[in-house]
Amino acid sequence: MADLTTQIGLLYAELVREGSVVAKIARVLRAWAQEYPTGMRVVRRADNLNVAGVIILFPVSSESEFNFFQPPSKSFYLTSDNPVDPFIRAAVGDENCTSVYIRAWIIDPMFFNPATLYQLLDDTQKTLKRMQSDFPQLCDLYSIILHPVHEELRRVLGFERIYQDTQRSYSWVYLAADRFVNLDIKQALTNLKI
């Protein structure tokens, strides 16, 4: 796990420049993986098994849902010096958990291509289906768009902008979980311009 979380932390290197933040990312990812391993998914390279992409699907406690309607920059945790995570993870079986926060959806730029995208999105769909058995009321999927390259992906997958940060170009996006689970990923990716 230590090697994996360090590799994932390095994928964040484009967003962060401080070694202490990368160390925090690795530490937090280890904790999340232990608390709810179903939500942490990794795509590895075939040649050396290094991380090519990662997804972190975080089931959100209902008391934290208001954060989706606040400026995204106020919700940063992994890449900030904020010592307290503004999102509380829902416990498995929580009947009040209706939302999943895609806390990470990262692909190594070398592998940002239709094949890897399909593999990561297909795995995300399958994982979300499994999560729906852990959280029976799950119906909402949220994420933050940080990087312009993900804007086109947001468009073809059908995520809607729901809150634009006034200080930065970040925005919260939303898609109904059932809509994502039933999305024809191959068809959606045919409309992607990369």
Rosetta blueprint (number, residue, H / E / L):
1 M L
2 A H
3 D H
4 L H
5 T H
6 T H
7 Q H
8 I H
9 G H
10 L H
11 L H
12 Y H
13 A H
14 E H
15 L L
16 V L
17 R L
18 E L
19 G H
20 S H
21 V H
22 V H
23 A H
24 K H
25 I H
26 A H
27 R H
28 V H
29 L H
30 R H
31 A H
32 W H
33 A H
34 Q H
35 E H
36 Y L
37 P H
38 T H
39 G H
40 M E
41 R E
42 V E
43 V E
44 R E
45 R L
46 A L
47 D L
48 N L
49 L L
50 N L
51 V E
52 A E
53 G E
54 V E
55 I E
56 I E
57 L E
58 F E
59 P E
60 V E
61 S L
62 S H
63 E H
64 S H
65 E H
66 F H
67 N H
68 F H
69 F H
70 Q L
71 P L
72 P H
73 S H
74 K H
75 S H
76 F L
77 Y L
78 L L
79 T L
80 S L
81 D L
82 N L
83 P L
84 V L
85 D L
86 P L
87 F L
88 I L
89 R E
90 A L
91 A L
92 V L
93 G L
94 D L
95 E L
96 N L
97 C L
98 T L
99 S E
100 V E
101 Y E
102 I E
103 R E
104 A E
105 W E
106 I E
107 I E
108 D L
109 P H
110 M H
111 F H
112 F L
113 N L
114 P H
115 A H
116 T H
117 L H
118 Y H
119 Q H
120 L H
121 L H
122 D H
123 D H
124 T H
125 Q H
126 K H
127 T H
128 L H
129 K H
130 R H
131 M H
132 Q H
133 S H
134 D H
135 F L
136 P L
137 Q L
138 L L
139 C L
140 D E
141 L E
142 Y E
143 S E
144 I E
145 I E
146 L L
147 H L
148 P L
149 V H
150 H H
151 E H
152 E H
153 L H
154 R H
155 R H
156 V H
157 L H
158 G L
159 F L
160 E E
161 R E
162 I E
163 Y E
164 Q E
165 D L
166 T L
167 Q L
168 R L
169 S L
170 Y L
171 S E
172 W E
173 V E
174 Y E
175 L E
176 A E
177 A H
178 D H
179 R H
180 F H
181 V H
182 N L
183 L L
184 D L
185 I H
186 K H
187 Q H
188 A H
189 L H
190 T H
191 N L
192 L L
193 K L
194 I L
